[in-house]
Amino acid sequence: MLDILAITGPIFLCIALGYLTTRGGLFDRGDMRVFGKFLINLALPALLFNALSQRSVGEIFNGPYLAAYALGGLIMLAGTVLWYRKVAHEGMARSAIMAMGMTCPNSGYVGYPVMLLTLGAPVAGVALALNMVVENLLIIPILLALADMERHEAGHWRQLVLQTLQGLARNPLIIAIVAGFLVSALGIPMPSPVSRTVTLFAQASSALSLFVIGGSLVGLKLQGLRTAVAQIGVGKLVLHPLCLLAVMTWLVPIGDPQLKVALLLTGALPTMGIYAILAQRHGHEGLASAALLVGTLASFFTLSGLLWLLRHSAGWLG
């Protein structure tokens, strides 16, 4: 178990340090937004570009991984929305926000550091890029469209599609993915000064991303939402990885054993850091913030347990 804590321990110590220094007044939550902008606009794009541009397209583009992640996410999304609509009789917006909490992992801020320590930089970088493609081009747009179905403004769907495409075109993470694929496909050699500069920014992403998660948790409260928060936590940390495992086992096999582990770990990650920001448009930011707090704390135990199981199961981690 000590070898597992050697992986998860540093990750959650970094989160704890961000929480304690922000709670103690050395930083404030506004600083976390600034750090977050640096990560989203510079550090994580540099990481993605490096992960893709320095490998061949055949090594990067893993069709089974993309298909398994997309199919598992869509199954989880559809099942959650149908449950809350037909059984719990919730509105479409709240159903979509609940599904978002259960299907959108924190691939950048938590997932990459976990995979970096577990699988190494090459696999972690490729898995992060593949995750970003599925999440940003498929899962998140569908959830936002479903949440907006309660709005009935004229021409809303056309406007929604246009806004989504414009947002993707300006998204630094998507730009970095496209640029990395192009450099890899065309075989363009990167000048050494440029390559080293990009690498410096990429190396800043791991520890700072975890620190930002911790600082962002300061001040979040449950606000009487314990049942819904518990449901999101169980859905994200338990049902989502089980769904991806079922897809890998019976529907879309993944040949690379390290990418199999990466996909299972992706499902077991806590909810993405921008969950509350996306939920705010529909008035559910309190629920999203509370779910983010509880899920991130609980993931220390669930991720540690999953890594222990993988370490002691044949065909997974050695």
Secondary structure, 3 states (H helix, E strand, C coil): CHHHHHHHHHHHHHHHHHHHHHHCCCCCHHHHHHHHHHHHHHHHHHHHHHHHHCCCHHHHCCHHHHHHHHHHHHHHHHHHHHHHHHHCCCCHHHHHHHHHHHHCECHHHHHHHHHHHHHCHHHHHHHHHHHHHHHHHHHHHHHHHHHHHHCCCCCHHHHHHHHHHHHHHHCHHHHHHHHHHHHHHHCCCCCHHHHHHHHHHHHCHHHHHHHHHHHHCCCCCCCCCHHHHHHHHHHHHHHHHHHHHHHHHHHCCCCCHHHHHHHHHHHCCCECCCHHHHHHCCCCHHHHHHHHHHHHHHHHHHHHHHHHHHHCCCCCCC
